[in-house]
Each structure stands twice: as C-alpha cells, then as structure tokens.
C-alpha cells in the first residue's frame, strides 16, 4: 500500500540560487516553480500512481531590489505579478529569438 504525503504534515524545503542570472533564466525558473507549486510538474519515478507531486506552501524570491514572499499562488499582489511576468516575457522572447536563429541556419 503506497504512502502518500497528502495524509501527513511532512514538508520539504527547496533552495535555489542563481549566480548572476539573466532575466530570461529567471523567467524559466519562475515557470518551473509555478508548475512544481501547482503539482503540474511531477518529480521522480512512479509518477503515474500519484507520487512526485508537490504542493507549494510559500516561496521567497529575491533579486536585486525585488523581494517577495508569496504564501498563495492565487493571491499574488498586482505589483509583484507585473515584475514576475516581465521575467517570463524575457524568457518567451529568448525562446522565440533562438527559434528564429535556428530556422535561419544558426547563430550569426
């Protein structure tokens, strides 16, 4: 009989530090964290039987002059949403630019 963490009070702490990140890298990390937080990105083996899903409780984000603690993903202040979305937009632009370059035959 599998033991599922939903029935316990067990928690895990994940600390990620980036040295001199580019805005696009921060955007990618934010997308990954969102998917981990909401259980959309499963980790490890036996995912098809319900293991490896996480549920976020709180996240602390610090970069340059921006500091935020988010306790609920659906109640992020509008001022924080804009800053975080700007990072995600940088990632999207980077992906589009890289895709355009690959279709042109590589970097110039």
N, C-alpha and C positions, 0 to 999 in steps of 0.2 A: 504494500500500500504506500503510494508516494506521500511525502510530507510536503505540504505547500506552505510557503511563508505567509500567505494571506491570513492564516489562522494564528500567527504568532506576532509578537512585538519586535521581532528581530529587525535590525536596520543595518545598512551598510553605508559607509561614507566613502565618497569618491572625490579625490582631489586631483585637479588637472591644472597644470601650469604651463604656459607657453612663453618662450623667450622671444621677445621682440616680434610678436605676431603681426602679420599683415591683416588688414581689415577683412579680406576675403577668407582668411583662415579662421578668424573669429566667427564669421558668419557660418562657415561649415560646422564648427564646433557647436554653435547655438542650435543648429538644426539637429545634430546628433543628440544633444542633451534633451531637446524637446521630445524627440522620439523615444529616448530612454525613459523620460519622465512619464510619458503617457502610456507606456507599455507597448508602443508600436515597433520598437527595435528590441528583439529578444537576443539574449546573450547565452552562449554555450550550447551544449548538446541537449537532446531531449526536449527541444522547443515545442515539438508538435504535441506533447502531452501536458503543456502548460507551465513548464519550467523555464526559467531565464527571463521572466517578465519583471520589470521594476516599476515602482510607483514613486514618483518624486514627492518628497515632503517639503524640502526647502532648498534653495540654491542661492549662493552668494557669488556675485560677479563683480570683479574689479578690473578696470583697465583705464590707465591714465587718470583722468579726473572723474570717471564714471564709477560709482559704487552702488550696488543694489542688492537687496535681499528680497527674494521672491518666495512667498510661502504657498501661494496658489497660482497655478498657471493661468487660470481664467480670470484673475483679478490683478493683472499687471498694470501699474499706473500708465496713463497715456504717454507721459513724458519718457518713461522707460521703453515703452513699445516702439516709439519712433527711433530711438537710438539703437535698439536691438535690431529693428527692421532694416536700418541703414547698413548694418554689418551683413545681414543676409542678402541685401541687394547688391553689395560689393561682391559677395560670393557668386551670385547669379550672373553678374556682369563678367566676372572672371571666367566662369564656365562657358558663357556664350562666346567670349573673345577667343578662348582656347579652341573651341569647336570650329570657329571661323578659320583660325590659323591651320588647323589640321586638314580642313577641306581645301585649303589653298596649297597644300603640299609641305607644310611645316613652318617652322619659325623663320623669320627673315633676319 
